[in-house]
Amino acid sequence: MKVFKVKSDLRDYQSLCFEKEREERGLEDPYFECQSRLENWIMPDIYCDSPECKRGNFFYLFGIPGAFALDTHAKVELSDLLEQSGELLPFYVDDEPMYLFNVLEPVAKPFNY
């Protein structure tokens, strides 16, 4: 089995930020701790913090440790894999659909990288 790690590279690649503080949007800790949020999901206002940087298919989302966002291309390619252990919560950045990956089934034992 191959295991891949998604790492953030904030110096070279675009990252995303919330327009409002998480608490104002009802995303206070521990909002995402292995609980489904899709049924009551309210899309937050999110913007690209670094439009001058390279654009990848995965994005670091400031304010939610351990979470990541992905674009439509990554969703199409990885949805079968990701949806086995979580859910993809939709949102938009500049009218482009994106998705926040919310883990529902955590790995029981962390991998040593």
MDTraj code that builds the backbone (N, CA, C; nanometers):
import mdtraj as md
import numpy as np

residues = "MET LYS VAL PHE LYS VAL LYS SER ASP LEU ARG ASP TYR GLN SER LEU CYS PHE GLU LYS GLU ARG GLU GLU ARG GLY LEU GLU ASP PRO TYR PHE GLU CYS GLN SER ARG LEU GLU ASN TRP ILE MET PRO ASP ILE TYR CYS ASP SER PRO GLU CYS LYS ARG GLY ASN PHE PHE TYR LEU PHE GLY ILE PRO GLY ALA PHE ALA LEU ASP THR HIS ALA LYS VAL GLU LEU SER ASP LEU LEU GLU GLN SER GLY GLU LEU LEU PRO PHE TYR VAL ASP ASP GLU PRO MET TYR LEU PHE ASN VAL LEU GLU PRO VAL ALA LYS PRO PHE ASN TYR".split()
xyz = np.array([
    [0.0841, -0.1175, 0.0000],
    [0.0000, 0.0000, 0.0000],
    [0.0888, 0.1240, 0.0000],
    [0.0541, 0.2196, -0.0831],
    [0.1261, 0.3465, -0.0846],
    [0.0560, 0.4444, 0.0084],
    [0.1346, 0.5194, 0.0819],
    [0.0816, 0.6224, 0.1707],
    [0.1422, 0.7546, 0.1280],
    [0.0592, 0.8554, 0.1082],
    [0.1052, 0.9871, 0.0680],
    [0.0731, 1.0868, 0.1776],
    [0.1580, 1.1833, 0.1920],
    [0.1368, 1.2887, 0.2904],
    [0.1209, 1.4211, 0.2159],
    [0.0157, 1.4941, 0.2460],
    [-0.0055, 1.6262, 0.1878],
    [0.0593, 1.7266, 0.2820],
    [0.1601, 1.7969, 0.2322],
    [0.2302, 1.8960, 0.3145],
    [0.1982, 2.0359, 0.2626],
    [0.1996, 2.1313, 0.3517],
    [0.1770, 2.2700, 0.3096],
    [0.3103, 2.3344, 0.2726],
    [0.3076, 2.4113, 0.1663],
    [0.4238, 2.4876, 0.1204],
    [0.3747, 2.6308, 0.1019],
    [0.3669, 2.7031, 0.2120],
    [0.3071, 2.8368, 0.2111],
    [0.3927, 2.9401, 0.1400],
    [0.5177, 2.9093, 0.1188],
    [0.6065, 3.0051, 0.0525],
    [0.5853, 3.0044, -0.0991],
    [0.5586, 2.8861, -0.1560],
    [0.5510, 2.8735, -0.3010],
    [0.4103, 2.8533, -0.3567],
    [0.3172, 2.8051, -0.2735],
    [0.1838, 2.7725, -0.3238],
    [0.0747, 2.8541, -0.2541],
    [-0.0364, 2.8701, -0.3245],
    [-0.1491, 2.9467, -0.2719],
    [-0.2060, 2.8820, -0.1458],
    [-0.2567, 2.9658, -0.0572],
    [-0.3248, 2.9201, 0.0636],
    [-0.4564, 2.9963, 0.0754],
    [-0.5439, 2.9492, 0.1620],
    [-0.6774, 3.0072, 0.1758],
    [-0.7010, 3.0563, 0.3178],
    [-0.7877, 3.1574, 0.3307],
    [-0.8222, 3.2149, 0.4612],
    [-0.9726, 3.2392, 0.4680],
    [-1.0251, 3.2370, 0.5899],
    [-1.1648, 3.2722, 0.6127],
    [-1.1809, 3.4233, 0.6088],
    [-1.2921, 3.4702, 0.5502],
    [-1.3239, 3.6132, 0.5514],
    [-1.3510, 3.6605, 0.6939],
    [-1.4192, 3.5766, 0.7727],
    [-1.4524, 3.6093, 0.9116],
    [-1.3825, 3.5091, 1.0013],
    [-1.3700, 3.5437, 1.1273],
    [-1.3125, 3.4505, 1.2240],
    [-1.3970, 3.3231, 1.2280],
    [-1.3330, 3.2107, 1.2514],
    [-1.4042, 3.0829, 1.2575],
    [-1.5192, 3.0870, 1.3562],
    [-1.4976, 3.1507, 1.4699],
    [-1.6003, 3.1540, 1.5733],
    [-1.7259, 3.2259, 1.5244],
    [-1.7076, 3.3285, 1.4406],
    [-1.8225, 3.4009, 1.3866],
    [-1.9022, 3.3140, 1.2900],
    [-1.8378, 3.2138, 1.2315],
    [-1.9035, 3.1250, 1.1360],
    [-1.9526, 2.9967, 1.2016],
    [-1.9332, 2.9837, 1.3341],
    [-1.9761, 2.8632, 1.4033],
    [-1.8811, 2.7462, 1.3859],
    [-1.7548, 2.7737, 1.3578],
    [-1.6565, 2.6675, 1.3358],
    [-1.5583, 2.6567, 1.4513],
    [-1.6027, 2.6904, 1.5712],
    [-1.5103, 2.6883, 1.6844],
    [-1.4648, 2.5459, 1.7153],
    [-1.3488, 2.5353, 1.7820],
    [-1.2956, 2.4043, 1.8220],
    [-1.3958, 2.3373, 1.9144],
    [-1.4156, 2.2115, 1.9100],
    [-1.3621, 2.1097, 1.8198],
    [-1.4614, 2.0737, 1.7094],
    [-1.4957, 2.1636, 1.6236],
    [-1.6011, 2.1479, 1.5234],
    [-1.5834, 2.0246, 1.4349],
    [-1.4613, 1.9991, 1.3889],
    [-1.4410, 1.8934, 1.2897],
    [-1.3951, 1.7603, 1.3472],
    [-1.3998, 1.7388, 1.4754],
    [-1.3430, 1.6181, 1.5345],
    [-1.4245, 1.4931, 1.5031],
    [-1.4069, 1.4432, 1.3818],
    [-1.4668, 1.3164, 1.3359],
    [-1.6190, 1.3160, 1.3430],
    [-1.6807, 1.4308, 1.3235],
    [-1.8261, 1.4427, 1.3225],
    [-1.8703, 1.4901, 1.1847],
    [-1.9722, 1.4266, 1.1294],
    [-2.0236, 1.4676, 0.9997],
    [-2.0845, 1.6077, 1.0101],
    [-2.0546, 1.6903, 0.9136],
    [-2.1068, 1.8275, 0.9110],
    [-2.1817, 1.8585, 0.7817],
    [-2.1884, 1.7626, 0.6914],
    [-2.2437, 1.7880, 0.5589],
    [-2.3905, 1.8297, 0.5621],
    [-2.4713, 1.7646, 0.6458],
    [-2.6153, 1.7922, 0.6480],
    [-2.6467, 1.9373, 0.6855],
    [-2.5719, 1.9947, 0.7784],
    [-2.5979, 2.1317, 0.8242],
    [-2.4909, 2.2302, 0.7794],
    [-2.4121, 2.1937, 0.6789],
    [-2.2997, 2.2749, 0.6332],
    [-2.3466, 2.4082, 0.5759],
    [-2.2913, 2.5150, 0.6263],
    [-2.3122, 2.6491, 0.5715],
    [-2.1782, 2.6924, 0.5148],
    [-2.1758, 2.7159, 0.3846],
    [-2.0491, 2.7493, 0.3198],
    [-1.9900, 2.8776, 0.3759],
    [-1.8671, 2.8707, 0.4261],
    [-1.8019, 2.9924, 0.4759],
    [-1.7475, 3.0751, 0.3601],
    [-1.7285, 3.2033, 0.3848],
    [-1.6650, 3.2906, 0.2867],
    [-1.5145, 3.2747, 0.3018],
    [-1.4500, 3.2306, 0.1950],
    [-1.3065, 3.2020, 0.1965],
    [-1.2424, 3.2728, 0.0782],
    [-1.1210, 3.3219, 0.0985],
    [-1.0484, 3.3886, -0.0100],
    [-0.9063, 3.3340, -0.0197],
    [-0.8447, 3.3568, -0.1358],
    [-0.7064, 3.3151, -0.1578],
    [-0.6151, 3.4203, -0.0969],
    [-0.5319, 3.3767, -0.0023],
    [-0.4424, 3.4658, 0.0704],
    [-0.3186, 3.5026, -0.0101],
    [-0.2854, 3.4240, -0.1105],
    [-0.1592, 3.4429, -0.1826],
    [-0.1763, 3.4197, -0.3326],
    [-0.2563, 3.5032, -0.4006],
    [-0.2837, 3.4804, -0.5425],
    [-0.1598, 3.4880, -0.6319],
    [-0.0539, 3.5505, -0.5826],
    [0.0683, 3.5623, -0.6628],
    [0.1488, 3.4322, -0.6666],
    [0.1184, 3.3391, -0.5795],
    [0.1916, 3.2116, -0.5717],
    [0.1358, 3.1104, -0.6717],
    [0.2098, 3.0002, -0.6886],
    [0.1657, 2.8919, -0.7764],
    [0.0372, 2.8317, -0.7214],
    [-0.0442, 2.7842, -0.8143],
    [-0.1698, 2.7214, -0.7746],
    [-0.1544, 2.5703, -0.7826],
    [-0.1821, 2.5027, -0.6729],
    [-0.1807, 2.3565, -0.6718],
    [-0.3229, 2.3048, -0.6713],
    [-0.3382, 2.1764, -0.6458],
    [-0.4708, 2.1163, -0.6354],
    [-0.5158, 2.1024, -0.4909],
    [-0.4212, 2.1215, -0.3972],
    [-0.4490, 2.1165, -0.2544],
    [-0.4127, 2.2510, -0.1940],
    [-0.4869, 2.2924, -0.0902],
    [-0.4661, 2.4240, -0.0314],
    [-0.4648, 2.4145, 0.1199],
    [-0.3715, 2.4853, 0.1810],
    [-0.3705, 2.5004, 0.3259],
    [-0.4795, 2.6001, 0.3609],
    [-0.5606, 2.5682, 0.4601],
    [-0.6690, 2.6563, 0.5029],
    [-0.6373, 2.7047, 0.6432],
    [-0.5976, 2.8317, 0.6534],
    [-0.5624, 2.8890, 0.7834],
    [-0.6810, 2.8808, 0.8783],
    [-0.6554, 2.8406, 1.0014],
    [-0.7592, 2.8398, 1.1035],
    [-0.8171, 2.7037, 1.1347],
    [-0.7869, 2.6025, 1.0530],
    [-0.8360, 2.4681, 1.0819],
    [-0.7172, 2.3727, 1.0763],
    [-0.6506, 2.3524, 1.1881],
    [-0.5333, 2.2642, 1.1896],
    [-0.5682, 2.1225, 1.1449],
    [-0.4836, 2.0683, 1.0596],
    [-0.5032, 1.9311, 1.0141],
    [-0.5988, 1.9157, 0.8976],
    [-0.6726, 2.0183, 0.8632],
    [-0.7657, 2.0105, 0.7512],
    [-0.6981, 2.0633, 0.6255],
    [-0.7505, 2.0241, 0.5121],
    [-0.7015, 2.0806, 0.3874],
    [-0.8171, 2.0961, 0.2905],
    [-0.7968, 2.1821, 0.1937],
    [-0.8960, 2.2065, 0.0902],
    [-0.8412, 2.1537, -0.0419],
    [-0.9306, 2.1194, -0.1324],
    [-0.8879, 2.0723, -0.2627],
    [-0.9792, 2.1270, -0.3700],
    [-0.9256, 2.1336, -0.4923],
    [-1.0040, 2.1858, -0.6032],
    [-1.0832, 2.0725, -0.6688],
    [-1.1578, 2.1058, -0.7738],
    [-1.2440, 2.0081, -0.8400],
    [-1.1633, 1.8957, -0.9036],
    [-1.0478, 1.9283, -0.9622],
    [-0.9650, 1.8244, -1.0244],
    [-0.9235, 1.7190, -0.9211],
    [-0.8738, 1.7625, -0.8067],
    [-0.8333, 1.6691, -0.7012],
    [-0.9538, 1.5911, -0.6495],
    [-1.0696, 1.6572, -0.6397],
    [-1.1910, 1.5884, -0.5929],
    [-1.2287, 1.4753, -0.6878],
    [-1.2276, 1.5036, -0.8178],
    [-1.2636, 1.4015, -0.9163],
    [-1.1680, 1.2828, -0.9080],
    [-1.0398, 1.3117, -0.8972],
    [-0.9387, 1.2059, -0.8949],
    [-0.9375, 1.1268, -0.7640],
    [-0.9686, 1.1906, -0.6526],
    [-0.9499, 1.1275, -0.5216],
    [-1.0776, 1.1037, -0.4414],
    [-1.1936, 1.1393, -0.4949],
    [-1.3160, 1.1320, -0.4144],
    [-1.3444, 0.9910, -0.3636],
    [-1.3224, 0.8880, -0.4448],
    [-1.3471, 0.7512, -0.3976],
    [-1.2615, 0.7191, -0.2762],
    [-1.1366, 0.7588, -0.2800],
    [-1.0449, 0.7327, -0.1694],
    [-1.0804, 0.8161, -0.0463],
    [-1.1001, 0.9462, -0.0663],
    [-1.1263, 1.0358, 0.0465],
    [-1.2599, 1.0071, 0.1139],
    [-1.3609, 0.9745, 0.0349],
    [-1.4937, 0.9528, 0.0919],
    [-1.5044, 0.8217, 0.1700],
    [-1.4006, 0.7375, 0.1652],
    [-1.3974, 0.6176, 0.2490],
    [-1.3696, 0.6540, 0.3944],
    [-1.3043, 0.7691, 0.4147],
    [-1.2656, 0.8067, 0.5516],
    [-1.3156, 0.9443, 0.5929],
    [-1.3918, 1.0102, 0.5071],
    [-1.4383, 1.1437, 0.5427],
    [-1.5425, 1.1950, 0.4461],
    [-1.5644, 1.3248, 0.4526],
    [-1.6615, 1.3890, 0.3643],
    [-1.5999, 1.5149, 0.3061],
    [-1.6497, 1.5539, 0.1898],
    [-1.6008, 1.6730, 0.1215],
    [-1.7063, 1.7824, 0.1343],
    [-1.6722, 1.8880, 0.2053],
    [-1.7645, 1.9986, 0.2312],
    [-1.7403, 2.1081, 0.1282],
    [-1.8418, 2.1434, 0.0487],
    [-1.8215, 2.2389, -0.0600],
    [-1.8147, 2.3842, -0.0123],
    [-1.7377, 2.4629, -0.0845],
    [-1.7337, 2.6082, -0.0686],
    [-1.6807, 2.6669, -0.1986],
    [-1.6818, 2.7986, -0.2093],
    [-1.6349, 2.8657, -0.3309],
    [-1.5257, 2.9659, -0.2975],
    [-1.4309, 2.9787, -0.3900],
    [-1.3303, 3.0844, -0.3860],
    [-1.3352, 3.1507, -0.5230],
    [-1.3727, 3.2774, -0.5270],
    [-1.3857, 3.3496, -0.6544],
    [-1.4700, 3.2711, -0.7551],
    [-1.5849, 3.2238, -0.7143],
    [-1.6800, 3.1490, -0.7967],
    [-1.6296, 3.0125, -0.8426],
    [-1.5161, 2.9671, -0.7916],
    [-1.4653, 2.8337, -0.8252],
    [-1.4998, 2.7371, -0.7124],
    [-1.5628, 2.6232, -0.7458],
    [-1.5954, 2.5270, -0.6407],
    [-1.4696, 2.4630, -0.5824],
    [-1.4674, 2.4510, -0.4518],
    [-1.3591, 2.3847, -0.3796],
    [-1.4231, 2.3008, -0.2693],
    [-1.3411, 2.2224, -0.2007],
    [-1.3927, 2.1291, -0.1014],
    [-1.2994, 2.1226, 0.0182],
    [-1.3576, 2.1220, 0.1365],
    [-1.2837, 2.1045, 0.2608],
    [-1.2987, 1.9580, 0.3010],
    [-1.1867, 1.8904, 0.3217],
    [-1.1917, 1.7498, 0.3612],
    [-1.2079, 1.7398, 0.5117],
    [-1.3164, 1.6780, 0.5543],
    [-1.3471, 1.6574, 0.6954],
    [-1.3319, 1.5086, 0.7265],
    [-1.2332, 1.4730, 0.8073],
    [-1.2063, 1.3334, 0.8425],
    [-1.3154, 1.2814, 0.9359],
    [-1.3714, 1.1649, 0.9008],
    [-1.4709, 1.0999, 0.9859],
    [-1.4163, 0.9717, 1.0480],
    [-1.3223, 0.9082, 0.9822],
    [-1.2608, 0.7842, 1.0299],
    [-1.1113, 0.8067, 1.0446],
    [-1.0648, 0.8414, 1.1641],
    [-0.9215, 0.8668, 1.1804],
    [-0.8406, 0.7377, 1.1750],
    [-0.7157, 0.7511, 1.1358],
    [-0.6246, 0.6374, 1.1378],
    [-0.5996, 0.6019, 1.2837],
    [-0.6157, 0.4762, 1.3173],
    [-0.6024, 0.4348, 1.4571],
    [-0.4618, 0.4552, 1.5110],
    [-0.3632, 0.4337, 1.4280],
    [-0.2250, 0.4460, 1.4706],
    [-0.1528, 0.5378, 1.3731],
    [-0.0886, 0.6428, 1.4176],
    [-0.0202, 0.7331, 1.3249],
    [0.0952, 0.6629, 1.2546],
    [0.1182, 0.7039, 1.1308],
    [0.2309, 0.6520, 1.0532],
    [0.3578, 0.7236, 1.0941],
    [0.4683, 0.6554, 1.0875],
    [0.5989, 0.7195, 1.1052],
    [0.6507, 0.7565, 0.9676],
    [0.6742, 0.8838, 0.9441],
    [0.7193, 0.9292, 0.8120],
    [0.8683, 0.9314, 0.8067],
])
top = md.Topology()
chain = top.add_chain()
for i, resn in enumerate(residues, 1):
    res = top.add_residue(resn, chain, resSeq=i)
    for name in ("N", "CA", "C"):
        top.add_atom(name, md.element.get_by_symbol(name[0]), res)
traj = md.Trajectory(xyz[None], top)
